Structure formats: C-alpha cells, structure tokens
Amino acid sequence: MNAAPSDALVLFGATGDLAHRKLFPALHALVRSGRLDVPVIGVSRSGWTLAQLRERVRDSLQVHGAGRDAAAERLLGLLHYIDGDYTEAQTHQRLRTALGAAKRPLHYLAVPPSLFPMVVEGIAGSGSGAGARVVLEKPFGRDLASARALNEALHRSFPESSVFRIDHYLGKEAVQNLLYFRFANAFLEPIWNRNYVRCIQITMAEQIGVEGRGRFYEEVGALRDVVQNHMLQVLALLAMEPPVDSGPEALRDEKVKVFRAIRPLAAGDVLRGQYEGYRDEHGVAADSQVETFVAIRLQIDSWRWAGVPILIRAGKRMATTATEVLVQLERAPQQVFDEHAAVANYIRFRLGPDRVAIAIGAATKRPGPLMAGDPVELFLCNAPSAQPGDYERLIGDALEGDPSLFAREDGVEAAWRVVDPVLDAGLGLHRYPQGSWGPQEADAIAACCGGWHRPELPRQ
C-alpha cells in the first residue's frame, strides 16, 4: 500500500453521541500508540466553543475511555472547533481556512445519513475535498435504490478510492481472526465446502433492548440494522474464496463475489419478531410493525457452497448476549460405535462480546470398559475480548489510506440486493417474551439443520 497518510482529521458531528461514546476514545488510543499527530477539527452546529468541546472530550475519555493521561492532553492540544450549519457554504469556507496547508484531510461524517450528500457537496464546493478522503457511518442507504443514489451523490465529489464506508464490526479483532484462521491454516481448506459442511449458523443475540433509541429503531429494524451489513460481512469472510494476494482490493473482490452469489431472499426465507414491551419504548409507535428479531435462511449459488443451508438470526431482549458462528460438519459415513450417531463435529467461532474463541467440537472415549464417548471442545483460541478497539483500528486505517476493512460500492449494492425483496414485503410479525430465544415460529427456519444453535456462557 503506497497511499500517503492523511494530514488532518475533520470530524463532522463532533458534539454528538457517536463521537462521545466511540470516536474520542478511539482518537485517544491512536494518539497514545503514535498513529495520530495531525490536527483534529471538530465541526458541529451546537453553538459551542473550543473550550466546551475539550470538556466534552475529557468527559468522553472518563466515561467511555481510558481516562486522563499524557495522550489525552496531546489529543486536547490537537483539537480545533468550527461551529456552523453543515449545509451553509460559509461553514465549509471556515473549514477550508482552518485546514491551512493540509493537502490530504480525512473527513469523518458522524452525522445523520440524510445529511451525507449535503455535507459532501459542501466539502467539495469549498475546495476541502481536493486530495481528501471521506468516512461514512452506516447505514449506507435504506434499500438498494437509496444505496445507489447515495453512491452517485458521493461520486460527484469523491472517487470511489477516497470513500471509506465504515462498518465497525469489521474492525473487531475476533472478526479479523476469523479471516486469518481461514487462510493461514491448510487443514481447514479440504473440508470447507459442500461435501463436508452440513450447515452454517450465525447468531447475534443481545440482552439489551433499543436503549432509548426507539425513534431510530423504528426507521431501521433488525434486518437493516445488523443483518444487511454486520452479519452478511461475517458470512462473506466465512464463504469467500482465497484472495489472489494480501492487497485490499483482492480481499474486497472475493467478498463481493460471495454477495453476488447469495440468492435474494424470498418471503418464506424470513421470520420477523418483536419483543413484548417494545411498543412501550419511548419513540416507538403504539402499533409498530418493526422487527426487533429476524431469522433468515440463505443459499449461496456457488460451486463451493451450493445446497448448504446458511442460517442467520439477530435479535434484542434475547436470553444472552453473544455473537457466534457454528459450522456444522457432516456426520461420519459409518457408525462404528453405538453413541457415534449422537456426536456431530463442528467448528465454533465466538466473536464476542465477553470472550473470543475458536473451537472444534469432537468426541473422546469415556473412561471405563464401554466404548462410549463424550462430546468435547478442542480450543484453538480462547482469550478475553480485551483487544484494540474496532474504531481505533478502522480510523487508523482510514488515516493511512488502507481500505481493506471498509465496504466498497459494489459490495454495498450487492448486499442490499440480497435483502431488498423482503424489506417492505408486509411480512408477518411474531411477538416473543423478553429473555427468550425469539419467536417459536423461527424454529421452522432452522428445521433443516436440526434446530438453532444456542450460544451459552463462555466455555472454559
């Protein structure tokens, strides 16, 4: 990678919730590791001063970050602030002046998606976009048509090579480890196909509800919020072919091939649910038809995966909080021991949040005179999830111009193509108790695989 690093960071939405919870702690970590030493210019329309922004950063680091230290003081010293409306030309002219001699700024848009086109147009119109990069937070559209419209708006001001669509899930150490594990180990490749894999299940369960974000969730729902992006990205890492090299475009090329090979969803492939009490949440309609749970069954029409059921489910107010992948393997072709039929091998990837694990399910003989066995797990990786932060990794990569872990235009549109047919199809909605595993009706989606795998507490 020969891209020149950015020489300034502009943060639109600097006084917002995302900046407070995630971005300032990430910037602090980058300063501490020596990866950030350029001006950081906050832009917002809150009527604040630089002193108020600095106090906001101090509070962010105290509540969500590592607290005050020398790196925090260095970050505060890098800060500048511009107060003004994102849609007004004079705000962007003041930004251009503040950038000074910077030739390769990175513009981070931590603002509502509806403002993306206007902010990008303002950046380009003031001359602040020359040689610059732009980072956008998901969602990248609400459906295929709006994603295409957003891409067209972006490309009027920035080439695709300068657009960094951030999906924080791809910055997680556990997700990167999944990719590394697949292609750094030769023993996996011979069995990683339709001949040996019976089924793939991906579960993203959360015990929390919408946590005061009812109005936001009413606009997205589980399918748009985590399946179209996070879960399909994880699936792409599981299902992709080996990249031709370690370059970012080779990796993204293979992911796009997976998205294009996934058969678009039909109504019978989807089960939607809503937890009891959701309609009492602040900002939620009394007759809301938005799903807080979704289960889907996918098919990948490729030589490697044809005929292998792929199940994804995601939900809030579930029995536990865990994101886990289970790759179920076919049973041995002949039963040598009586209990052998009860044991099926698998490979399990625990992606968080409490622990990161890669394990193989097997069977060993139980001590004693009988040829009877017990299921065991062979841990290949079993570590606490205290790892470098996802935003730290991704912002650092964007500053350095590395797009490997960011979504590309064609990948975004191909992923929307998968879910687009069922987004507004008027599918039924099933209620489920809080603290459960979702609607019982979702069991039918997983019947082809013997039922849903339930991630439990971390196994020691």
N, C-alpha and C positions, 0 to 999 in steps of 0.2 A: 504494500500500500504506500503510495507516494503522495497522498493528499497532504497539503500544508495545513497545520493546525489553525484553529480559529484564534483571532487576536482580540476578541471581545465577546462578551455574552450579554445578550439583551433578553430580559425576562418580562414579557407582557403578562399582566395579571399578577404582579409581584406582591400585592396585598391580599391575594385570595387564599382559599383554604388549601389547595394543592401545594402552593408554594410553602405554606406554613407547615404542613404535615410531612411533605416528601422532599421538595426541591431544596430548601435551605439546608436541611441535614445532609443531603447529598453533596451540595456545594461545599459544605464544611469538610466532609470526608475527602473530597477532591483536593481542597487546599492542603489538608493535613498530609495527603500522600504525595504532594508536589505536582499534581496534574492540573491545577488551576491557579494561575497567577496573572490573569488578564482582568481588565475592568469588567465589572458586573453592573449593568444598567437596568434598574427596575423601572417599569412603565406601568402606570395604573391611573384610574380616574377616581380615586378615593378622596382627593383633596388633602393628601398627606404631604409631609416634608421628609427630607432625608433622615432627619433625627428620628421621626416616627417609624420609618422603615427599618432603621437599625434596631430600634427597640423591638420591633416585630420579629426580626431575625434572632435577637437574643432570646426572646420567649420561645420561638420555634426550636432552637437548639436545647433549651432547658426542658421543654415538654416532650419533644419527639426525637431529639438527637443526643449527642454525647456530652452536652453541657458546654461550659465556657472553658477555653484553653487558649494557647497562643495562636492556634489555627483559626479559632473563632475571631480573634482580634484582627488577624490578617484578612479574613473574609469581610469584616466590617469596614476595613480600610479600602477594600476594592469596590465597595458599593457606591453607586450614583443613583439618582432618582429623578424621573420626569413625571410630572402629574399632568394628565390631559386625556381627552377623549380619543380613543383609538381610531375613530372614523374621521378625525379632523386633520387636515394637512399640516397645520401649524405644530401639532404634537409630533408628527413624524419629522418635520424640519428641525425641531429642537433635538430630536434623537440623532439626526444626522450630524448636527453640531457637536453633540456630546460624544459621538463616536470618534471625532477628531481624525487622527491619522490611521485608524483601524481600516484594514482593507478586506478582512475576511471575518466579519462578525457572524455569530451564531444567534439567530432569533428563535427564542423558545416561546411558543404560543400556549400559555396556560390560561386560556380564555374559552368561553363557550364556543362550540363548533360553529354556531351560526355566524360568529364574527370572523372566522378564518379568512374568507375571501376578502373582506374589507380591510383587515389588518395587513394581509399580504399585498394588496393593492397599494396601501399607504406606504409600506416599506419600499416597494419598487418605485413608487412615484417620487419619493424624496431622495432617491439615489442610495439608500441604505441597503439595497438588495444586491448591489454590484459585488460580485465575488463572495456573496454571503451564503449561508445555509439556513434552513428553517426547520424547526422541530414542531410537530403537531401531536397533540394528545388524541387518543381515540375518544369517541367513535369517529371513524373515517366515513361519514355518511350514515344514513339510516336504512338504506337498501341499495341495490345495485345502481339504480338510476341516479340517486343522490351522490353515491361514491364517484360515479363517472363525472358528474357535474363538478364536484369538489376538485377532482384531479385536473379537469380542464381549467378551473379557476387558478389552481396552483401553477400550472404550466404556462399561464400567461405572464407570470412574473419570475418563475424559477424553473430551471431544467430539472428533470427527474433526479439527476445525480446530486442535486443540492437539497432534495426534500427528504427529511428523516421523520417517518411516521413511527411514533414510539408506542410500543406495547410493552409495558413494564414487566410482563410475565416472561418475556424473552431474556430479560436481564437477570433472572433468578439463577443462582448457582446450580440448583437442582435441575433446572431445565437444560442448562448448558451441559451438565454432567450426563444427562440422558443422551444428548447428541454425541458427546465424546465417547461414552460407553459403547454406543452402537458401532462406531467406525474405528475405534482404537483396539478392538478385540476381535481376533479372527474366529474364535469359537462360536460366535453368535450367528455369523452370516449363513452357514449351511442350513440352519433351522428357521431362519427369519423369512418365512414365506408360507404360501397357502398349503403346502404339503405337511407342515408341522404345527402351524398355528391354527388353533380351533376358533379363537375369538379374541378380540381386544376390547377391553372396557376402560373407560376414563371417567372418573368420578371427581367432581369438585363440590364438596359439601361444606356448608357454613352454618354454624350455630346461630350467628347473628342474624338480625332482620335487616331492614333497609336503613336503620340507624339515623333517622331524621331526614333521609334523602327520599322521602316518598314522592315528592313532586318530580324529581329527576327520574326515579324508577318507573313512574307512570309513563314516561316517554320512551323507555327502552325495553324493560323486561329482560328475563334471564337469557333468552336466545340472542338478543342483540348485545347484551352487556358482557357476557363471558364466553358463549359458545362460538359465535361467528369469528371471534378473534383468539382469545386465550386457548380454548380447547382445540380449535382447528390447527393452531400453530403447534401445539404439542403433538397432535396426530401427524402433522407433516414431518416432524422430526422422527417419529416412530416409523413412518411408512416410506420415507424418501429413499431414493437410490443414492449410492455413494457419489458425492460431488467429484468432479474431474480434478479439482485441486482445492487448496485451502482458501482461495480468494472469496471475497464476499459475494460476488455475482454468481459464482459456481454454486454456492450454498443456496442462494435465493432462487436460482434456476430450478433446482431439484424440488424445492418446496412448492413452487408454482406448478410443476408437473403433477404433484400429488393433488393439489386443489382442483386442477382441471380434470383429473381422473375420477374425482368423487361424484357420484351420481346425485343430481339435485334432489332435495327432499320432496317426498310426497306426503299427503295428509296422514296416511297410515303409518308413516315412519316417525311420527311425533306425538308425544303425550305431554300436555301442559298442566301445571298445577299451581295452586295459590294457597299459601299457609293461612290457617284460620287466625283472624285478627289483623290481617294485612289491611283490610279496608278501614280499620280504625286508626291506622297510622296517619300522622299529620301530612297533608298534601295529597292523600290518596282519595280517589273518587269512591263514593259510597257503593257504587255498582261496578267497580273496577273489574275489567276483564284481562288485566295484565298478569302474566305468569311470573311467579317467583321460583318456579321449578320447571325444568324441561328435561325430558328424556328423548333421545333420538337414536335411530338405527341407520347407519350409513353403509354404503357399499363403494369400494374403490375398484373401478373397472381398469385394472392393470394386470399384467402378466403375473406379478408377484402376489397380488392380494385378491384376485378375483374369487368371489364366493365366500370370503371371510367376513362374518358379521362384525361390525365395529359399533360399539355402543358408547354413547356419551350421555351423562346426566349431570346437571348442576342445579343446586337449589339452596335457598336460605331457610333458616329455622329448622335445620336438619339435626340428626341425632349426634353428630360430631362435626368437628372442623378438620377437614383433611382433603388434600388433592392427591389422588393415587391412580396409577396406571397398572392394570393387570393384563398381562399377555398370557392367555391360557393355551397350553400346548395340547396337541392330540395325545390320546392315551396310547400306551404301548400296544402293538398289534396282537399280542397273545397274553393271556392271563396265566402266569406261571404259579402265582401264589393266590390263595383264596381272597385275601384282602386287597390284592393288587387293583381290583376294579374300583375301589373306593379312593384311590390316590391318582390325582392328575397333576402333572408338573406345570409350573408356571414361572414367569419372571415378573417381579413386582417392583415398581418404581414409586417410592413415596416422595412426592415433590414438595411436601410441607403441609402446614406451616411449622409444626412442632419438631419435626425431625426429617432428615434426608436419608433415604435408604434405597439400596438396590439389593434385591434378594431373589434367590431361586428356591422354589418350592419343590421338595423331593420327599422320598420315603426311605427310612432306615429300619433295620430289623430291631424289634423289641427284644430286650434281654430275656432269655428263657428258652425252654425246649421247643416252643412252637415257632414255625416260620410265619410270624405275624409282624406287622410293621406299624410304625407311627409316622405321621407327617412331620417334617422338619423344614426349617428355612436355613439356607446357606447364605449368610450375609456377605456380600461383596463390598458394600459400603453401608456404614451405619454411624451417622455423625449428627451432632446437634446442628440446627439450622442457622447458627450464628455465622453468617458469611457476609462478604461485601454486599452492600445494598444494591438492589436492582437499578434504582435511579442513578446511583453513583456510577455503576458500570456503563449505563446507556448514555448519560450526559457526557461522561468522559470519552466514550467512543465517538459521539457526535462532534465534540470539540476537535477530535483528531481526524474527523472525516471518514471514519470506518462505518459503513452501512450494514455490516454483516447481520446484526441483530435487529434491524429495522425492516418494516414491511415495505415492499415495493409496489408500485402502482398496479401491475398486472396481478400480483398476488392478492391484493386487497379486493380487486374486482372479481377474481376467480373464487375467493372465499364467499363473497356476497352472493355469487351465482348459486352456491350450494343451498343457502337458506332462504333465498329470495322467494321461491314459490309458496312458502308457508308462513311468511311474515304477517300477512294480512288476509289469511285464508279463513278467518272465522272459526278456528278450531275450538273444540270444547275446552272447558276449564274444570279441573277436579280439585276439590278442597282437600287439605291434609292437615293433621294435627301438628302443632309445633313440637319439635323434638323427635319427630319420626324420620323415616327414610323417604318421605314423599308419598304421593297417592298410591294406593294399592294397585290401581289400574296400570301403573307403569311397569308392573311385573310382566305384562304381556310383551312389552318391547324386548325384554331380556330372556324370554322363554326359549329362544333358540340356543342360548348359552347356558341353560340350566339355572337361570336367575342372576340377580345382580350380586356382584362382589361388594361386601361392606367393609370399608376401611375401619379398622379398630384403633385402639390406643397403640402407641409405638411398641413394637416387639423388641425385647432386649436380647 
